[in-house]
Amino acid sequence: MNGKATIAPGAAHFSQLADCPIHPVFIRRVGWTRHEAVLLGPILPDPDADREVDQARIMQEIMSAFSKEVLDHPEQYFWYNKRWVLNPA
C-alpha cells in the first residue's frame, strides 16, 4: 500500500521452523449468504537464506498479496485499526 507498517514475523518464523509453505487465502462475500475462497500460490521459505532476511522477504510477499487483494476489492475490506497511520519502529 506504498507505506511501511510494523508486522510481526510469526508466520514466516513458523514457516521456516516447519519447512512448509504459506498459502495466502482470501474470503470474499459474493452474496448475502455466499462466500468464495481464493487460494494463492505458495510462499516458500528458503533454507539457504539468512533467517531474518528470509523472514522479511516472506512477510513482504504476504503483505504484497494482502495489499493487492485490498486494492482490487476495496468493497470487501474493513479495517478498524490504525495500522497504516502508525510510525513503524
N, C-alpha and C positions, 0 to 999 in steps of 0.2 A: 504494500500500500504506500510505497515510496516514503517510508518513515522507519524509525527504529523503535523497537519495543524490547523490554526485558522478558525473556522467555526461559523458563526452567528447562534444562536439557534432559529431563527424566525419560522421555520416550526414546531419545537417542541412546541414552545410557543403557536402558534395558534391552534395546535392540542389539547393542554391542555385546552385552553380557550373554545374551541368549543366542547370539549369531543368527538372528532372524529378521526378516524384512518388516517394514512398516507399510501398511496399505491404507492410505488416506481414504476415508469413506464420508460421503455427504448424504444427508437425508433431505429430500425436497418434498414439500407439500405440493400435490398435483390435484387436489380436490378437497372437499370438506372433510372426508374421511379416508383419503388415499394419499399414500406417500410412495416415493421411489428412492431406492438406494443407489448411489453412484459410487462404484469402487474404482479407484485409480490404481495405476501400476505400482509395483513395489519400490520402496526406497530402501536400498541395501546398505548395511554397514560395510566399511572397507577395513578388513582385518590388518592390512598393511599400513594404514594411515595412522598418524598421530591421533590418539583417542580424543583429545579436546578439539583438534581441528576437524576431525570427522564428525564429532557431535555438533559442532557449529554448522557444518555442511548439511547434515541430516535435518537439523531444526530449520535451516533456511529453506530446504526443499519442502518441508511440511508447511511452513508459513507461506511460501510462494503458492502452494496448492490452495491453501485457505484463502489467500488474497484473491486469487483468480476466481474461486467459487463465489466469493462475496461480490466482486466486481461484475461477474457475469450474471448473477442472480440476486441483486440487492433487495428485491422484494421478499426474499427468503431469510433475510438477515436482521437480527435484532441483538444489539449488544448493550447491556446496561452498565458496563464497567468503563472507566475512562482510560483503558489500556493505551490507546493511541495518543493520549494527551500527556501522559507522564514522561518525564525525562529519564531515559534509561541510564542505569549506573555504569 
